[in-house]
Amino acid sequence: MTLNMKRLLLVCLTVVMVTQGLFAGNPDRAGQAGASELLVNPWSRSLGWNNVNYSNIRGIEAMRVNVAGLAFLDKTGVAFSRTEYLVGSGINVNALGFGQNLGDGTLGLSVMTVGYGDIEITTTNQPEGGLGTFSPQFVNIGIAYAHSFADFIHGGVVVRIVSEGIPDARATGVAIDAGLQYNTGNDTYPDKFKFGVSLRNVGTPMSFSGDGLKFRADVIAGTYQNTVSQLSQAFELPSQLNIGASYDMYVQYKHRITVAGSFTSNAFYRDQIGLGLEYGLKVKGREMFLLRGGYRYEEGFLNAEVLNGNAFTGWAGGFTVMIPFSSDEEVPRMALDYAYRTTNPSFQGSHTVGVTLDF
């Protein structure tokens, strides 16, 4: 075993031992964490894998899955995606990402917003509404940095501002993600085997405050009224530890088949395991079409009652079409991505479309 491999194993074991007390995969804690939008991946390419590609994620999307993959950005990248989340619920997720290779590292910026549409305003005196509408505002802004320590070891970190609110109440917090990727292979394909670890959503507790938590109350047996402010219970972030591996197989050089597996330990929900496949077709030496699919399983999925309590049923698929502006590698090229995740009959799935431009 090489010295670098020993160092990698030491780092991974350290991460697992330090975090094992935080990540118990305890379903009894489900619903006790907040900021659940941190578990929503808005990017279509990784969603087509159903988020099992922690080891081989690359580029801007890595800021949401395993930030170490941001280190593979060659120069400048811009990406946008839109998700029709749980069709029929009226929820839309938009994401914008930017990455820049600085030579000795890569800097990234990502913004994700969740739109819930217009919700009718009701009060105890007017429960039927008629007072207008409001729209919750959920925004995540992440600043990331990734670095390649060697040709085969890459790492990164994301600091993310989490903001949730309605017009008269808001909660703000900070979440940190960290990731590591290792790749190895042979002389022909030096990175055909990949291993990745990511620790996500570790940060400060959040609580709501604002005028929405204030009310007028009698003081001293109705002598007079005063404004009273209620304290909101603080909630933790939905932390998780992800471990993944992948292996590339090549057929006549232009055909690639990648198999990937993952394990996710959730601090506030059941643990999950996943398996995914991706096929890549090269045209004139460059991959131009990719087709992928994945499945994530959690304990109880074979139980109808447990499955009916989940919006998603575990399956996902998607594809990517590359659009080069020229055969010249230096010329920008664009990628069009699509992903679909299956849901229980209460909804009609989730659709995600994305565009990535590499300069």
C-alpha positions in Angstrom: 0.0 0.0 0.0 1.4 3.4 -1.0 2.0 6.3 1.4 -0.7 8.4 -0.3 -3.3 5.5 0.0 -2.4 5.2 3.7 -3.0 8.9 4.2 -6.3 8.8 2.4 -7.5 5.9 4.5 -6.4 7.7 7.7 -8.4 10.8 6.7 -11.5 8.8 5.9 -11.3 6.8 9.1 -10.8 10.0 11.1 -13.9 11.5 9.5 -16.0 8.5 10.2 -14.9 8.2 13.8 -15.3 11.9 14.6 -18.8 12.0 13.1 -20.2 8.6 14.1 -21.8 10.1 17.2 -23.6 12.7 15.2 -24.9 10.3 12.5 -27.0 7.6 14.0 -29.5 7.1 11.1 -32.3 7.5 13.7 -35.8 7.6 12.1 -37.2 8.6 15.4 -35.6 12.0 15.0 -37.3 12.6 11.6 -38.9 16.0 11.5 -36.7 17.4 14.4 -34.3 19.2 12.0 -35.2 22.2 10.0 -33.9 23.8 6.8 -34.8 20.7 4.9 -34.2 22.4 1.6 -30.5 21.7 2.3 -31.2 18.1 1.3 -32.7 19.1 -2.0 -30.3 18.8 -4.9 -31.3 21.3 -7.7 -28.8 20.0 -10.3 -30.0 17.8 -13.1 -26.9 15.8 -13.9 -26.4 14.5 -10.4 -30.1 14.0 -9.9 -30.1 11.6 -12.8 -27.8 9.4 -10.7 -30.3 10.0 -7.8 -27.4 11.5 -5.8 -25.2 8.4 -5.6 -22.2 9.9 -7.5 -20.3 11.3 -4.5 -17.1 9.9 -5.8 -17.3 11.0 -9.5 -19.2 14.3 -9.4 -17.4 17.0 -11.4 -17.7 20.7 -11.9 -20.2 23.2 -10.5 -22.8 20.7 -9.4 -20.2 19.3 -7.0 -20.9 22.2 -4.6 -24.2 20.5 -3.7 -23.0 16.9 -3.6 -19.3 16.6 -2.9 -17.4 19.9 -3.2 -14.1 18.2 -3.9 -15.3 17.7 -7.5 -15.2 21.4 -8.1 -11.4 21.1 -8.4 -11.9 19.4 -11.8 -13.2 22.6 -13.4 -10.7 23.5 -16.2 -11.3 27.2 -16.5 -14.6 29.0 -16.1 -18.1 27.4 -15.8 -21.6 28.7 -15.5 -24.7 26.6 -14.8 -28.4 27.1 -14.3 -31.2 24.6 -13.5 -34.9 24.6 -12.7 -36.8 21.9 -11.0 -40.6 21.4 -11.0 -40.5 19.7 -7.6 -43.2 17.2 -6.8 -45.4 18.1 -9.7 -48.8 19.2 -8.4 -47.4 20.8 -5.3 -46.6 24.2 -6.9 -43.0 24.1 -5.6 -40.2 25.2 -8.0 -36.5 25.2 -7.3 -34.0 27.4 -9.2 -30.2 27.2 -9.0 -27.4 29.3 -10.4 -23.7 28.4 -10.1 -20.4 29.9 -11.1 -16.9 28.5 -10.9 -13.4 29.8 -11.7 -10.2 27.9 -11.8 -7.5 30.1 -10.2 -4.5 27.9 -11.0 -3.8 26.7 -7.5 -7.4 26.1 -6.6 -11.0 26.6 -7.8 -13.5 29.2 -6.4 -17.2 28.6 -6.7 -20.4 30.5 -6.0 -23.9 28.9 -5.9 -27.4 30.3 -5.2 -30.5 28.2 -4.8 -34.0 29.5 -4.3 -37.2 27.6 -3.5 -40.5 29.1 -4.6 -43.8 27.9 -3.0 -46.1 30.1 -5.1 -48.7 32.4 -3.6 -50.3 31.2 -0.3 -53.6 32.6 0.9 -53.4 34.8 4.1 -55.7 33.6 6.9 -56.2 34.6 10.5 -58.2 33.3 13.4 -60.8 36.0 12.7 -60.8 35.3 9.0 -59.9 31.7 8.4 -61.5 31.7 5.0 -58.9 34.2 3.7 -59.7 37.2 1.6 -56.7 39.2 3.0 -54.3 38.7 0.0 -51.4 36.3 -0.4 -47.8 35.8 0.7 -44.9 33.8 -0.6 -42.2 32.2 1.6 -38.6 33.0 0.6 -36.0 30.2 1.0 -32.5 31.1 -0.2 -29.2 29.3 0.1 -26.0 31.1 -0.9 -22.8 29.1 -1.0 -19.1 30.1 -1.4 -16.8 27.2 -2.2 -13.1 26.5 -2.6 -11.6 23.2 -3.9 -8.0 22.2 -4.4 -6.1 19.3 -5.9 -3.4 18.2 -3.5 -2.1 15.8 -6.1 -3.3 14.2 -9.4 -5.3 11.7 -7.4 -6.4 13.5 -4.2 -8.9 16.5 -4.2 -10.7 18.3 -1.4 -12.9 21.3 -0.9 -15.2 23.2 1.5 -18.4 25.2 1.2 -19.7 27.8 3.5 -23.4 28.3 2.9 -25.8 31.0 4.2 -29.2 29.6 4.9 -32.2 32.0 4.9 -35.9 31.1 5.4 -38.7 33.6 5.9 -42.1 35.0 5.3 -42.9 38.7 5.4 -43.0 38.9 9.2 -40.7 36.2 10.4 -37.2 35.0 9.3 -34.5 32.5 10.3 -30.9 32.6 9.2 -28.0 30.2 9.8 -24.7 29.0 8.4 -24.0 25.5 7.1 -20.6 24.0 6.2 -19.9 21.2 3.7 -16.5 19.4 3.3 -15.5 16.8 0.8 -12.7 14.5 -0.3 -12.2 12.5 -3.5 -9.5 10.0 -4.5 -8.9 8.4 -7.9 -6.6 5.8 -9.2 -6.3 3.4 -12.1 -3.8 2.2 -14.7 -1.6 3.9 -17.3 -4.3 4.0 -19.9 -7.1 5.1 -17.6 -5.5 6.7 -14.5 -8.8 7.6 -12.8 -11.1 4.6 -13.6 -11.6 3.9 -9.8 -12.9 6.8 -7.6 -13.7 7.1 -4.0 -15.4 10.0 -2.3 -16.5 11.2 1.2 -18.6 14.3 1.9 -19.9 15.8 5.2 -22.8 18.1 4.6 -24.9 20.6 6.5 -22.9 21.0 9.7 -23.6 24.3 11.2 -25.4 26.6 13.6 -28.9 26.0 15.0 -31.5 28.3 13.6 -34.6 29.9 15.1 -37.3 32.3 13.8 -37.8 35.8 14.9 -39.8 38.9 13.7 -43.1 40.7 14.1 -45.0 37.5 13.2 -44.0 36.1 16.7 -45.4 39.2 18.5 -48.9 39.8 19.8 -50.9 42.2 22.0 -51.7 40.8 25.5 -53.3 42.0 28.7 -50.9 42.9 31.5 -51.8 42.8 35.2 -55.3 41.5 35.0 -56.4 43.6 32.1 -55.0 46.9 33.4 -53.4 47.6 30.0 -52.1 45.9 26.9 -48.5 45.5 25.8 -46.7 43.9 22.9 -45.3 40.4 23.8 -42.7 38.6 21.8 -42.7 34.8 21.7 -39.4 32.9 21.5 -39.1 30.4 18.7 -37.7 27.0 19.4 -34.2 26.6 17.8 -33.8 23.7 15.3 -30.7 21.9 14.0 -29.6 21.5 10.4 -30.1 18.1 8.6 -26.5 16.9 8.7 -25.4 13.9 6.8 -22.3 11.8 6.0 -21.9 10.4 2.5 -19.5 7.8 1.2 -19.3 6.7 -2.4 -17.2 4.7 -4.9 -17.3 4.3 -8.7 -15.6 2.3 -11.4 -15.3 3.1 -15.1 -15.4 0.3 -17.8 -14.5 1.1 -21.4 -15.5 -0.7 -24.6 -13.5 0.1 -27.7 -12.5 3.4 -26.2 -15.6 5.4 -27.3 -18.0 3.6 -25.0 -17.9 4.1 -21.2 -20.0 2.5 -18.5 -19.7 3.7 -15.0 -21.1 1.9 -12.0 -21.4 3.9 -8.7 -22.5 3.0 -5.2 -23.1 5.1 -2.1 -24.0 5.1 1.6 -25.7 8.0 3.3 -25.9 8.3 7.1 -28.5 10.9 8.1 -28.5 12.4 11.5 -32.3 12.9 11.5 -33.6 10.2 9.3 -33.0 6.6 8.0 -29.7 5.6 6.4 -29.7 5.1 2.7 -27.8 3.1 0.2 -27.7 3.8 -3.6 -26.6 2.3 -6.9 -26.3 4.1 -10.2 -25.1 3.5 -13.8 -24.0 5.9 -16.5 -23.3 5.3 -20.2 -21.1 7.8 -22.1 -20.6 7.9 -25.9 -17.6 9.6 -27.4 -17.8 11.2 -30.8 -14.5 12.4 -32.4 -12.7 11.8 -29.1 -15.1 13.7 -26.9 -18.1 12.5 -24.9 -21.2 13.9 -26.5 -24.1 11.9 -25.0 -24.6 10.5 -21.5 -27.4 8.4 -20.2 -27.7 7.6 -16.5 -30.0 6.2 -13.8 -30.0 5.4 -10.1 -31.8 3.9 -7.2 -31.7 4.8 -3.5 -33.0 2.4 -0.9 -33.7 3.1 2.8 -34.9 0.7 5.5 -38.6 0.0 5.2 -39.0 0.8 1.5 -40.4 -2.7 1.0 -43.0 -1.9 3.6 -46.0 -0.2 1.9 -46.8 2.0 4.9 -43.2 3.3 5.0 -43.1 3.8 1.3 -46.4 5.7 1.3 -44.9 8.1 3.9 -42.1 9.1 1.4 -42.7 11.5 -1.5 -40.0 9.7 -3.6 -39.9 6.0 -4.4 -36.2 5.7 -5.0 -35.8 5.7 -8.8 -34.3 8.4 -11.0 -32.9 8.8 -14.5 -31.6 11.4 -16.9 -29.4 12.3 -19.8 -26.9 14.9 -21.0 -26.3 16.2 -24.5 -23.1 18.0 -25.2 -23.2 20.9 -27.8 -19.7 21.9 -28.8 -19.4 25.2 -30.7 -16.3 23.8 -32.5 -14.0 20.8 -32.5 -11.4 23.1 -30.9 -11.0 22.2 -27.2 -10.4 25.8 -26.3 -13.8 26.9 -27.7 -16.7 27.0 -25.2 -19.2 24.2 -25.2 -22.7 23.8 -23.7 -24.4 20.9 -22.0 -28.1 20.3 -21.8 -29.2 18.1 -18.9 -32.5 16.5 -17.9 -33.4 14.4 -14.9 -36.6 12.7 -13.6 -37.3 11.3 -10.1 -40.3 9.0 -9.5 -42.7 9.8 -6.7 -45.7 8.1 -5.0 -49.1 8.5 -6.7 -49.8 11.7 -4.7 -47.6 13.6 -7.2 -46.5 13.2 -10.8 -42.7 13.0 -10.3 -40.1 15.8 -10.3 -38.5 17.2 -13.5 -35.2 19.0 -13.6 -33.7 20.7 -16.6 -30.2 22.4 -16.7 -27.8 24.2 -18.9 -24.0 24.3 -18.3 -21.5 26.4 -20.2 -17.8 25.7 -20.0 -15.4 28.4 -21.3 
